[in-house]
Amino acid sequence: MKIDVGTADLIDVTVRQVVRVSVAGSAIRLRLSNEGGVDTLAVGGVHIGLAGPDGSILPKTDRVVTFSGLRGTNIPAGAPLLSDPVEFPVEALHKIAISIYAPGRLPVRNARTLWEYVAGTSGDSSGMPALPQVRLASAPVILTQVEVAPVMPTGVIVALGDSITEGYGSTNNAFRGWTGRLAERLAALPGKQRWAVVNAGISGNRMLGYGSGPSALARFDRDVLSVAGVKAVIVFEGINDIGRSFSSRGTGDPVTADALIAAYKQVIERAHEHGIRVIGATLTPYKEANYASEKGEAVRQVLNNWIRNSGAFDSVIDFAAAIADKVDQLKIDPSYNDGDKLHPNDAGYQAMADAVNLRALTGR
């Protein structure tokens, strides 16, 4: 399959995004987004189906998605849009393909998914089992959430983070990032209580400043508090604040550990006001990454020490220890790295997921 790493606008095209649900359900509802757009976004048609190989749809699973009973809709600039519920039974860890036809332009925006399937021909192919002349491309985010009507009592865990939470460096569309592996561990738990994992990672995101979308503080209400059924949030942000501010391309005053700690405290307070548990995660090693520096490393050490020992969080996950090199703790273990000294590979993400204490995470 062709892989397109270009950044050109997409016009009159169908894109297909594959997601994986965490829990079994009887129906689903989609949340589409034009929150990063400055113009109205036209949606000509949306279909869902169980995902097959290479972005195909499994036979007899295709469903039409409507919006107030209509197949097409317009999403105002800066706004999200919820679909009508669709009867669509799913099991835990089922993969779903969501096909969206945009008759106009899908502009290149900062906040993007890693890879989506894109039709190579113009027009509406959202209902086709396989997209014509399909290719993998880095395409704008339109679908931002899949809501499942669960068949069992379910709590939701939101993972708030950057590219390491989004899963950069793992196998494309295989759900082998740490959030995907965590969802698998939670799905295997006995009992009737189920736990869904919402991946709210955005590559390049920062805790404080704007970076590939609004900062974690700015998007917290949208990406955490507004999620139905949320019981806990894992906060794993800050390495981009540190790396970018101390690099040669950094702008403004370098970030301080105190500033990042204050931001974490804000997240804790805002979450606790809504009865949401907050799990802190230590920032993983980044020595020899392209924006690594001794001054930035000093900030990471202070921040991680606070995350581990302050008692400010309801629980803590030590991601840093999970994937650090055994000889040099400032580096990611080479067997866990995708080659850039920053992002884990499939094995590294598995080690991160394995480091999560499920009882401490769920509070049960």
Contacts in CASP RR format, 6 or more apart in sequence:
PFRMAT RR
TARGET T0000
AUTHOR 0000-0000-0000
METHOD contacts of the structure
MODEL  1
MKIDVGTADLIDVTVRQVVRVSVAGSAIRLRLSNEGGVDTLAVGGVHIGL
AGPDGSILPKTDRVVTFSGLRGTNIPAGAPLLSDPVEFPVEALHKIAISI
YAPGRLPVRNARTLWEYVAGTSGDSSGMPALPQVRLASAPVILTQVEVAP
VMPTGVIVALGDSITEGYGSTNNAFRGWTGRLAERLAALPGKQRWAVVNA
GISGNRMLGYGSGPSALARFDRDVLSVAGVKAVIVFEGINDIGRSFSSRG
TGDPVTADALIAAYKQVIERAHEHGIRVIGATLTPYKEANYASEKGEAVR
QVLNNWIRNSGAFDSVIDFAAAIADKVDQLKIDPSYNDGDKLHPNDAGYQ
AMADAVNLRALTGR
1 54 0 8 1.000
1 134 0 8 1.000
1 135 0 8 1.000
1 136 0 8 1.000
2 135 0 8 1.000
2 136 0 8 1.000
3 115 0 8 1.000
3 135 0 8 1.000
3 136 0 8 1.000
3 137 0 8 1.000
4 118 0 8 1.000
4 135 0 8 1.000
4 136 0 8 1.000
4 137 0 8 1.000
4 138 0 8 1.000
5 137 0 8 1.000
5 138 0 8 1.000
6 137 0 8 1.000
6 138 0 8 1.000
7 108 0 8 1.000
7 138 0 8 1.000
8 108 0 8 1.000
9 105 0 8 1.000
9 106 0 8 1.000
9 107 0 8 1.000
9 108 0 8 1.000
10 102 0 8 1.000
10 105 0 8 1.000
10 106 0 8 1.000
10 118 0 8 1.000
10 137 0 8 1.000
10 139 0 8 1.000
10 140 0 8 1.000
11 104 0 8 1.000
11 105 0 8 1.000
11 106 0 8 1.000
11 122 0 8 1.000
12 102 0 8 1.000
12 103 0 8 1.000
12 104 0 8 1.000
12 122 0 8 1.000
12 123 0 8 1.000
13 101 0 8 1.000
13 102 0 8 1.000
13 106 0 8 1.000
13 118 0 8 1.000
13 119 0 8 1.000
13 120 0 8 1.000
13 122 0 8 1.000
13 123 0 8 1.000
14 99 0 8 1.000
14 100 0 8 1.000
14 101 0 8 1.000
14 102 0 8 1.000
14 118 0 8 1.000
14 119 0 8 1.000
14 123 0 8 1.000
14 124 0 8 1.000
14 125 0 8 1.000
14 126 0 8 1.000
14 131 0 8 1.000
15 99 0 8 1.000
15 100 0 8 1.000
15 102 0 8 1.000
15 106 0 8 1.000
15 116 0 8 1.000
15 117 0 8 1.000
15 118 0 8 1.000
15 119 0 8 1.000
15 139 0 8 1.000
15 142 0 8 1.000
16 55 0 8 1.000
16 97 0 8 1.000
16 98 0 8 1.000
16 99 0 8 1.000
16 100 0 8 1.000
16 116 0 8 1.000
16 117 0 8 1.000
16 118 0 8 1.000
16 119 0 8 1.000
16 126 0 8 1.000
16 131 0 8 1.000
16 134 0 8 1.000
17 97 0 8 1.000
17 98 0 8 1.000
17 100 0 8 1.000
17 113 0 8 1.000
17 116 0 8 1.000
17 117 0 8 1.000
17 142 0 8 1.000
17 143 0 8 1.000
18 51 0 8 1.000
18 55 0 8 1.000
18 95 0 8 1.000
18 96 0 8 1.000
18 97 0 8 1.000
18 98 0 8 1.000
18 117 0 8 1.000
18 173 0 8 1.000
19 95 0 8 1.000
19 96 0 8 1.000
19 98 0 8 1.000
19 143 0 8 1.000
19 146 0 8 1.000
20 93 0 8 1.000
20 94 0 8 1.000
20 95 0 8 1.000
20 96 0 8 1.000
20 175 0 8 1.000
20 180 0 8 1.000
20 183 0 8 1.000
21 28 0 8 1.000
21 90 0 8 1.000
21 92 0 8 1.000
21 93 0 8 1.000
21 94 0 8 1.000
21 96 0 8 1.000
21 146 0 8 1.000
21 148 0 8 1.000
21 196 0 8 1.000
22 92 0 8 1.000
22 93 0 8 1.000
22 148 0 8 1.000
22 183 0 8 1.000
22 186 0 8 1.000
22 187 0 8 1.000
22 194 0 8 1.000
22 195 0 8 1.000
22 196 0 8 1.000
22 197 0 8 1.000
23 92 0 8 1.000
23 148 0 8 1.000
23 150 0 8 1.000
23 151 0 8 1.000
23 152 0 8 1.000
23 154 0 8 1.000
23 187 0 8 1.000
23 194 0 8 1.000
23 195 0 8 1.000
23 196 0 8 1.000
24 89 0 8 1.000
24 90 0 8 1.000
24 91 0 8 1.000
24 92 0 8 1.000
24 148 0 8 1.000
24 150 0 8 1.000
24 151 0 8 1.000
24 152 0 8 1.000
24 194 0 8 1.000
25 89 0 8 1.000
25 90 0 8 1.000
25 91 0 8 1.000
25 148 0 8 1.000
25 149 0 8 1.000
25 150 0 8 1.000
25 151 0 8 1.000
26 87 0 8 1.000
26 88 0 8 1.000
26 89 0 8 1.000
26 149 0 8 1.000
26 151 0 8 1.000
27 85 0 8 1.000
27 86 0 8 1.000
27 87 0 8 1.000
27 88 0 8 1.000
27 89 0 8 1.000
27 148 0 8 1.000
27 149 0 8 1.000
28 48 0 8 1.000
28 85 0 8 1.000
28 86 0 8 1.000
28 88 0 8 1.000
28 90 0 8 1.000
28 96 0 8 1.000
28 146 0 8 1.000
28 147 0 8 1.000
28 148 0 8 1.000
28 149 0 8 1.000
29 82 0 8 1.000
29 83 0 8 1.000
29 84 0 8 1.000
29 85 0 8 1.000
29 86 0 8 1.000
29 146 0 8 1.000
29 147 0 8 1.000
29 149 0 8 1.000
30 46 0 8 1.000
30 48 0 8 1.000
30 65 0 8 1.000
30 82 0 8 1.000
30 83 0 8 1.000
30 98 0 8 1.000
30 143 0 8 1.000
30 145 0 8 1.000
30 146 0 8 1.000
30 147 0 8 1.000
31 80 0 8 1.000
31 81 0 8 1.000
31 82 0 8 1.000
31 83 0 8 1.000
31 143 0 8 1.000
31 144 0 8 1.000
31 145 0 8 1.000
31 146 0 8 1.000
31 147 0 8 1.000
32 43 0 8 1.000
32 46 0 8 1.000
32 75 0 8 1.000
32 80 0 8 1.000
32 81 0 8 1.000
32 82 0 8 1.000
32 83 0 8 1.000
32 100 0 8 1.000
32 142 0 8 1.000
32 143 0 8 1.000
32 144 0 8 1.000
33 75 0 8 1.000
33 80 0 8 1.000
33 81 0 8 1.000
33 141 0 8 1.000
33 142 0 8 1.000
33 143 0 8 1.000
33 144 0 8 1.000
34 40 0 8 1.000
34 41 0 8 1.000
34 75 0 8 1.000
34 76 0 8 1.000
34 77 0 8 1.000
34 78 0 8 1.000
34 79 0 8 1.000
34 80 0 8 1.000
34 81 0 8 1.000
34 142 0 8 1.000
35 78 0 8 1.000
35 79 0 8 1.000
35 80 0 8 1.000
35 222 0 8 1.000
36 77 0 8 1.000
36 78 0 8 1.000
36 109 0 8 1.000
36 110 0 8 1.000
36 111 0 8 1.000
36 213 0 8 1.000
37 77 0 8 1.000
37 78 0 8 1.000
37 107 0 8 1.000
37 109 0 8 1.000
38 77 0 8 1.000
38 78 0 8 1.000
39 77 0 8 1.000
39 107 0 8 1.000
40 74 0 8 1.000
40 75 0 8 1.000
40 76 0 8 1.000
40 77 0 8 1.000
41 74 0 8 1.000
41 75 0 8 1.000
41 77 0 8 1.000
41 102 0 8 1.000
41 106 0 8 1.000
41 142 0 8 1.000
42 74 0 8 1.000
42 102 0 8 1.000
42 103 0 8 1.000
42 104 0 8 1.000
43 67 0 8 1.000
43 72 0 8 1.000
43 73 0 8 1.000
43 74 0 8 1.000
43 75 0 8 1.000
43 100 0 8 1.000
43 101 0 8 1.000
43 102 0 8 1.000
43 142 0 8 1.000
44 71 0 8 1.000
44 72 0 8 1.000
44 73 0 8 1.000
44 101 0 8 1.000
44 102 0 8 1.000
44 103 0 8 1.000
44 124 0 8 1.000
45 64 0 8 1.000
45 65 0 8 1.000
45 71 0 8 1.000
45 72 0 8 1.000
45 100 0 8 1.000
45 101 0 8 1.000
45 124 0 8 1.000
45 126 0 8 1.000
46 64 0 8 1.000
46 65 0 8 1.000
46 71 0 8 1.000
46 72 0 8 1.000
46 83 0 8 1.000
46 98 0 8 1.000
46 99 0 8 1.000
46 100 0 8 1.000
46 101 0 8 1.000
46 126 0 8 1.000
47 57 0 8 1.000
47 62 0 8 1.000
47 63 0 8 1.000
47 64 0 8 1.000
47 65 0 8 1.000
47 98 0 8 1.000
47 99 0 8 1.000
47 126 0 8 1.000
47 127 0 8 1.000
48 62 0 8 1.000
48 63 0 8 1.000
48 65 0 8 1.000
48 86 0 8 1.000
48 88 0 8 1.000
48 96 0 8 1.000
48 97 0 8 1.000
48 98 0 8 1.000
48 99 0 8 1.000
49 57 0 8 1.000
49 58 0 8 1.000
49 61 0 8 1.000
49 62 0 8 1.000
49 63 0 8 1.000
49 88 0 8 1.000
49 96 0 8 1.000
49 97 0 8 1.000
49 98 0 8 1.000
50 57 0 8 1.000
50 58 0 8 1.000
50 61 0 8 1.000
50 90 0 8 1.000
50 94 0 8 1.000
50 95 0 8 1.000
50 96 0 8 1.000
50 97 0 8 1.000
51 57 0 8 1.000
51 58 0 8 1.000
51 95 0 8 1.000
51 96 0 8 1.000
51 97 0 8 1.000
52 58 0 8 1.000
52 95 0 8 1.000
52 97 0 8 1.000
54 117 0 8 1.000
54 130 0 8 1.000
54 134 0 8 1.000
55 97 0 8 1.000
55 117 0 8 1.000
55 130 0 8 1.000
55 131 0 8 1.000
55 134 0 8 1.000
55 173 0 8 1.000
56 97 0 8 1.000
56 129 0 8 1.000
56 130 0 8 1.000
57 97 0 8 1.000
57 99 0 8 1.000
57 127 0 8 1.000
57 128 0 8 1.000
57 129 0 8 1.000
57 130 0 8 1.000
59 129 0 8 1.000
62 127 0 8 1.000
62 129 0 8 1.000
63 86 0 8 1.000
63 87 0 8 1.000
63 88 0 8 1.000
64 71 0 8 1.000
65 83 0 8 1.000
65 84 0 8 1.000
65 86 0 8 1.000
65 98 0 8 1.000
66 72 0 8 1.000
66 83 0 8 1.000
66 84 0 8 1.000
67 73 0 8 1.000
67 81 0 8 1.000
67 83 0 8 1.000
67 84 0 8 1.000
68 84 0 8 1.000
69 84 0 8 1.000
73 81 0 8 1.000
75 81 0 8 1.000
80 144 0 8 1.000
85 149 0 8 1.000
88 96 0 8 1.000
90 96 0 8 1.000
90 148 0 8 1.000
92 187 0 8 1.000
92 194 0 8 1.000
93 183 0 8 1.000
93 184 0 8 1.000
93 187 0 8 1.000
95 175 0 8 1.000
96 146 0 8 1.000
97 117 0 8 1.000
98 143 0 8 1.000
98 146 0 8 1.000
99 125 0 8 1.000
99 126 0 8 1.000
99 127 0 8 1.000
99 128 0 8 1.000
99 131 0 8 1.000
100 126 0 8 1.000
100 142 0 8 1.000
100 143 0 8 1.000
101 123 0 8 1.000
101 124 0 8 1.000
101 125 0 8 1.000
101 126 0 8 1.000
102 142 0 8 1.000
103 123 0 8 1.000
103 124 0 8 1.000
106 139 0 8 1.000
106 140 0 8 1.000
106 142 0 8 1.000
107 140 0 8 1.000
108 140 0 8 1.000
109 140 0 8 1.000
109 141 0 8 1.000
110 211 0 8 1.000
110 212 0 8 1.000
110 213 0 8 1.000
111 141 0 8 1.000
111 202 0 8 1.000
111 212 0 8 1.000
111 213 0 8 1.000
112 138 0 8 1.000
112 139 0 8 1.000
112 140 0 8 1.000
112 141 0 8 1.000
112 203 0 8 1.000
112 212 0 8 1.000
113 138 0 8 1.000
113 139 0 8 1.000
113 140 0 8 1.000
113 141 0 8 1.000
114 138 0 8 1.000
114 166 0 8 1.000
114 167 0 8 1.000
114 168 0 8 1.000
114 172 0 8 1.000
114 203 0 8 1.000
115 136 0 8 1.000
115 137 0 8 1.000
115 138 0 8 1.000
115 139 0 8 1.000
115 172 0 8 1.000
115 173 0 8 1.000
116 136 0 8 1.000
116 137 0 8 1.000
116 138 0 8 1.000
116 139 0 8 1.000
117 131 0 8 1.000
117 134 0 8 1.000
117 135 0 8 1.000
117 136 0 8 1.000
117 137 0 8 1.000
118 131 0 8 1.000
118 134 0 8 1.000
118 135 0 8 1.000
118 136 0 8 1.000
118 137 0 8 1.000
118 139 0 8 1.000
119 125 0 8 1.000
119 131 0 8 1.000
119 132 0 8 1.000
119 133 0 8 1.000
119 134 0 8 1.000
120 131 0 8 1.000
120 132 0 8 1.000
120 133 0 8 1.000
120 134 0 8 1.000
120 135 0 8 1.000
121 132 0 8 1.000
121 133 0 8 1.000
125 131 0 8 1.000
125 132 0 8 1.000
136 172 0 8 1.000
145 198 0 8 1.000
145 227 0 8 1.000
147 228 0 8 1.000
148 154 0 8 1.000
148 196 0 8 1.000
150 194 0 8 1.000
150 196 0 8 1.000
152 192 0 8 1.000
152 193 0 8 1.000
152 194 0 8 1.000
153 192 0 8 1.000
153 193 0 8 1.000
153 194 0 8 1.000
154 193 0 8 1.000
154 194 0 8 1.000
154 195 0 8 1.000
154 196 0 8 1.000
154 229 0 8 1.000
155 193 0 8 1.000
155 194 0 8 1.000
155 195 0 8 1.000
155 196 0 8 1.000
155 229 0 8 1.000
155 230 0 8 1.000
155 231 0 8 1.000
156 195 0 8 1.000
156 196 0 8 1.000
156 197 0 8 1.000
156 198 0 8 1.000
156 227 0 8 1.000
156 228 0 8 1.000
156 229 0 8 1.000
156 230 0 8 1.000
156 231 0 8 1.000
156 232 0 8 1.000
157 182 0 8 1.000
157 186 0 8 1.000
157 195 0 8 1.000
157 196 0 8 1.000
157 197 0 8 1.000
157 198 0 8 1.000
157 230 0 8 1.000
157 231 0 8 1.000
157 232 0 8 1.000
157 233 0 8 1.000
157 234 0 8 1.000
157 361 0 8 1.000
157 362 0 8 1.000
158 198 0 8 1.000
158 200 0 8 1.000
158 223 0 8 1.000
158 224 0 8 1.000
158 227 0 8 1.000
158 230 0 8 1.000
158 232 0 8 1.000
158 233 0 8 1.000
158 234 0 8 1.000
159 165 0 8 1.000
159 178 0 8 1.000
159 179 0 8 1.000
159 182 0 8 1.000
159 197 0 8 1.000
159 198 0 8 1.000
159 199 0 8 1.000
159 200 0 8 1.000
159 201 0 8 1.000
159 233 0 8 1.000
159 234 0 8 1.000
159 236 0 8 1.000
160 200 0 8 1.000
160 201 0 8 1.000
160 216 0 8 1.000
160 220 0 8 1.000
160 223 0 8 1.000
160 224 0 8 1.000
160 233 0 8 1.000
160 234 0 8 1.000
160 235 0 8 1.000
160 236 0 8 1.000
160 237 0 8 1.000
160 267 0 8 1.000
161 200 0 8 1.000
161 201 0 8 1.000
161 202 0 8 1.000
161 205 0 8 1.000
161 216 0 8 1.000
161 235 0 8 1.000
161 236 0 8 1.000
161 237 0 8 1.000
162 201 0 8 1.000
162 202 0 8 1.000
162 203 0 8 1.000
162 204 0 8 1.000
162 205 0 8 1.000
162 206 0 8 1.000
162 236 0 8 1.000
162 237 0 8 1.000
162 238 0 8 1.000
162 239 0 8 1.000
162 240 0 8 1.000
163 201 0 8 1.000
163 202 0 8 1.000
163 203 0 8 1.000
163 204 0 8 1.000
163 205 0 8 1.000
163 343 0 8 1.000
164 178 0 8 1.000
164 236 0 8 1.000
164 239 0 8 1.000
164 284 0 8 1.000
164 342 0 8 1.000
164 343 0 8 1.000
164 344 0 8 1.000
165 178 0 8 1.000
165 179 0 8 1.000
165 199 0 8 1.000
165 200 0 8 1.000
165 201 0 8 1.000
165 236 0 8 1.000
166 199 0 8 1.000
166 201 0 8 1.000
166 202 0 8 1.000
166 203 0 8 1.000
167 177 0 8 1.000
167 178 0 8 1.000
167 179 0 8 1.000
167 199 0 8 1.000
167 201 0 8 1.000
167 343 0 8 1.000
167 349 0 8 1.000
168 203 0 8 1.000
168 338 0 8 1.000
168 343 0 8 1.000
169 338 0 8 1.000
169 343 0 8 1.000
169 344 0 8 1.000
169 345 0 8 1.000
170 176 0 8 1.000
170 177 0 8 1.000
170 344 0 8 1.000
170 345 0 8 1.000
170 346 0 8 1.000
170 349 0 8 1.000
171 346 0 8 1.000
174 346 0 8 1.000
175 183 0 8 1.000
176 346 0 8 1.000
176 349 0 8 1.000
176 350 0 8 1.000
177 344 0 8 1.000
177 346 0 8 1.000
177 349 0 8 1.000
177 352 0 8 1.000
177 353 0 8 1.000
178 319 0 8 1.000
178 344 0 8 1.000
178 348 0 8 1.000
178 349 0 8 1.000
178 350 0 8 1.000
178 352 0 8 1.000
178 353 0 8 1.000
179 197 0 8 1.000
179 199 0 8 1.000
179 353 0 8 1.000
180 197 0 8 1.000
180 199 0 8 1.000
180 353 0 8 1.000
181 349 0 8 1.000
181 350 0 8 1.000
181 352 0 8 1.000
181 353 0 8 1.000
181 354 0 8 1.000
182 197 0 8 1.000
182 353 0 8 1.000
182 356 0 8 1.000
183 196 0 8 1.000
183 197 0 8 1.000
184 353 0 8 1.000
185 353 0 8 1.000
185 354 0 8 1.000
185 356 0 8 1.000
185 358 0 8 1.000
186 194 0 8 1.000
186 195 0 8 1.000
186 197 0 8 1.000
186 358 0 8 1.000
186 362 0 8 1.000
187 194 0 8 1.000
189 195 0 8 1.000
189 358 0 8 1.000
193 362 0 8 1.000
193 364 0 8 1.000
195 362 0 8 1.000
198 227 0 8 1.000
198 230 0 8 1.000
200 223 0 8 1.000
200 224 0 8 1.000
202 212 0 8 1.000
202 213 0 8 1.000
203 212 0 8 1.000
204 211 0 8 1.000
204 212 0 8 1.000
204 240 0 8 1.000
205 211 0 8 1.000
205 212 0 8 1.000
205 213 0 8 1.000
205 215 0 8 1.000
205 216 0 8 1.000
205 237 0 8 1.000
205 240 0 8 1.000
206 215 0 8 1.000
206 216 0 8 1.000
206 237 0 8 1.000
206 238 0 8 1.000
206 240 0 8 1.000
206 241 0 8 1.000
206 244 0 8 1.000
207 215 0 8 1.000
207 216 0 8 1.000
207 217 0 8 1.000
207 237 0 8 1.000
207 238 0 8 1.000
207 241 0 8 1.000
207 260 0 8 1.000
207 263 0 8 1.000
207 264 0 8 1.000
208 215 0 8 1.000
208 216 0 8 1.000
208 217 0 8 1.000
208 238 0 8 1.000
208 241 0 8 1.000
208 255 0 8 1.000
208 259 0 8 1.000
208 260 0 8 1.000
208 263 0 8 1.000
209 215 0 8 1.000
209 241 0 8 1.000
210 218 0 8 1.000
211 240 0 8 1.000
213 219 0 8 1.000
216 235 0 8 1.000
216 237 0 8 1.000
216 263 0 8 1.000
216 267 0 8 1.000
217 263 0 8 1.000
217 266 0 8 1.000
217 267 0 8 1.000
220 267 0 8 1.000
220 270 0 8 1.000
221 270 0 8 1.000
224 230 0 8 1.000
224 233 0 8 1.000
224 271 0 8 1.000
224 276 0 8 1.000
225 270 0 8 1.000
225 271 0 8 1.000
225 274 0 8 1.000
225 276 0 8 1.000
230 276 0 8 1.000
231 276 0 8 1.000
231 277 0 8 1.000
231 362 0 8 1.000
232 276 0 8 1.000
232 277 0 8 1.000
232 278 0 8 1.000
232 279 0 8 1.000
232 314 0 8 1.000
232 361 0 8 1.000
232 362 0 8 1.000
232 363 0 8 1.000
233 267 0 8 1.000
233 271 0 8 1.000
233 276 0 8 1.000
233 277 0 8 1.000
233 278 0 8 1.000
233 279 0 8 1.000
234 279 0 8 1.000
234 280 0 8 1.000
234 281 0 8 1.000
234 317 0 8 1.000
234 361 0 8 1.000
235 264 0 8 1.000
235 267 0 8 1.000
235 278 0 8 1.000
235 279 0 8 1.000
235 280 0 8 1.000
235 281 0 8 1.000
236 280 0 8 1.000
236 281 0 8 1.000
236 283 0 8 1.000
236 317 0 8 1.000
236 319 0 8 1.000
238 260 0 8 1.000
238 283 0 8 1.000
238 303 0 8 1.000
239 283 0 8 1.000
239 284 0 8 1.000
239 286 0 8 1.000
239 300 0 8 1.000
239 342 0 8 1.000
241 255 0 8 1.000
241 260 0 8 1.000
242 255 0 8 1.000
242 260 0 8 1.000
242 283 0 8 1.000
242 296 0 8 1.000
242 299 0 8 1.000
242 300 0 8 1.000
242 303 0 8 1.000
243 286 0 8 1.000
243 291 0 8 1.000
243 292 0 8 1.000
243 293 0 8 1.000
243 296 0 8 1.000
244 250 0 8 1.000
244 291 0 8 1.000
245 252 0 8 1.000
245 253 0 8 1.000
245 254 0 8 1.000
245 255 0 8 1.000
246 254 0 8 1.000
246 255 0 8 1.000
246 291 0 8 1.000
246 293 0 8 1.000
246 295 0 8 1.000
246 296 0 8 1.000
246 299 0 8 1.000
247 290 0 8 1.000
247 291 0 8 1.000
247 293 0 8 1.000
249 291 0 8 1.000
254 295 0 8 1.000
254 296 0 8 1.000
254 299 0 8 1.000
255 299 0 8 1.000
256 299 0 8 1.000
257 299 0 8 1.000
257 302 0 8 1.000
257 303 0 8 1.000
257 306 0 8 1.000
260 299 0 8 1.000
260 303 0 8 1.000
261 303 0 8 1.000
261 306 0 8 1.000
264 280 0 8 1.000
264 306 0 8 1.000
264 307 0 8 1.000
264 312 0 8 1.000
265 312 0 8 1.000
267 278 0 8 1.000
268 278 0 8 1.000
268 312 0 8 1.000
268 313 0 8 1.000
271 277 0 8 1.000
271 278 0 8 1.000
272 278 0 8 1.000
277 314 0 8 1.000
277 315 0 8 1.000
277 363 0 8 1.000
278 313 0 8 1.000
278 314 0 8 1.000
279 313 0 8 1.000
279 314 0 8 1.000
279 315 0 8 1.000
279 316 0 8 1.000
279 317 0 8 1.000
279 360 0 8 1.000
279 361 0 8 1.000
280 307 0 8 1.000
280 313 0 8 1.000
280 315 0 8 1.000
280 316 0 8 1.000
280 317 0 8 1.000
281 307 0 8 1.000
281 316 0 8 1.000
281 317 0 8 1.000
281 318 0 8 1.000
281 319 0 8 1.000
282 304 0 8 1.000
282 307 0 8 1.000
282 308 0 8 1.000
282 316 0 8 1.000
282 317 0 8 1.000
282 318 0 8 1.000
282 319 0 8 1.000
282 320 0 8 1.000
282 321 0 8 1.000
283 300 0 8 1.000
283 303 0 8 1.000
283 304 0 8 1.000
283 319 0 8 1.000
283 320 0 8 1.000
284 319 0 8 1.000
284 320 0 8 1.000
284 323 0 8 1.000
284 324 0 8 1.000
284 332 0 8 1.000
284 344 0 8 1.000
284 352 0 8 1.000
285 320 0 8 1.000
285 323 0 8 1.000
285 324 0 8 1.000
285 325 0 8 1.000
285 329 0 8 1.000
285 330 0 8 1.000
285 331 0 8 1.000
285 332 0 8 1.000
286 292 0 8 1.000
286 297 0 8 1.000
286 300 0 8 1.000
286 332 0 8 1.000
286 341 0 8 1.000
286 342 0 8 1.000
287 297 0 8 1.000
287 328 0 8 1.000
287 330 0 8 1.000
287 331 0 8 1.000
287 332 0 8 1.000
287 341 0 8 1.000
288 331 0 8 1.000
288 341 0 8 1.000
289 340 0 8 1.000
289 341 0 8 1.000
289 342 0 8 1.000
290 340 0 8 1.000
290 341 0 8 1.000
290 342 0 8 1.000
292 341 0 8 1.000
297 330 0 8 1.000
304 320 0 8 1.000
306 312 0 8 1.000
307 313 0 8 1.000
307 316 0 8 1.000
308 316 0 8 1.000
308 318 0 8 1.000
315 357 0 8 1.000
315 360 0 8 1.000
315 361 0 8 1.000
315 363 0 8 1.000
317 355 0 8 1.000
317 356 0 8 1.000
317 357 0 8 1.000
317 361 0 8 1.000
318 355 0 8 1.000
319 352 0 8 1.000
319 355 0 8 1.000
321 355 0 8 1.000
322 348 0 8 1.000
322 351 0 8 1.000
322 352 0 8 1.000
322 354 0 8 1.000
322 355 0 8 1.000
323 332 0 8 1.000
323 333 0 8 1.000
323 336 0 8 1.000
323 344 0 8 1.000
323 348 0 8 1.000
323 351 0 8 1.000
323 352 0 8 1.000
324 330 0 8 1.000
324 331 0 8 1.000
324 332 0 8 1.000
324 333 0 8 1.000
325 331 0 8 1.000
325 332 0 8 1.000
325 333 0 8 1.000
325 334 0 8 1.000
326 333 0 8 1.000
331 341 0 8 1.000
332 341 0 8 1.000
332 342 0 8 1.000
332 344 0 8 1.000
333 348 0 8 1.000
335 347 0 8 1.000
335 348 0 8 1.000
336 344 0 8 1.000
336 345 0 8 1.000
336 347 0 8 1.000
336 348 0 8 1.000
336 351 0 8 1.000
337 343 0 8 1.000
337 344 0 8 1.000
337 345 0 8 1.000
337 348 0 8 1.000
338 344 0 8 1.000
338 345 0 8 1.000
339 345 0 8 1.000
344 351 0 8 1.000
344 352 0 8 1.000
END
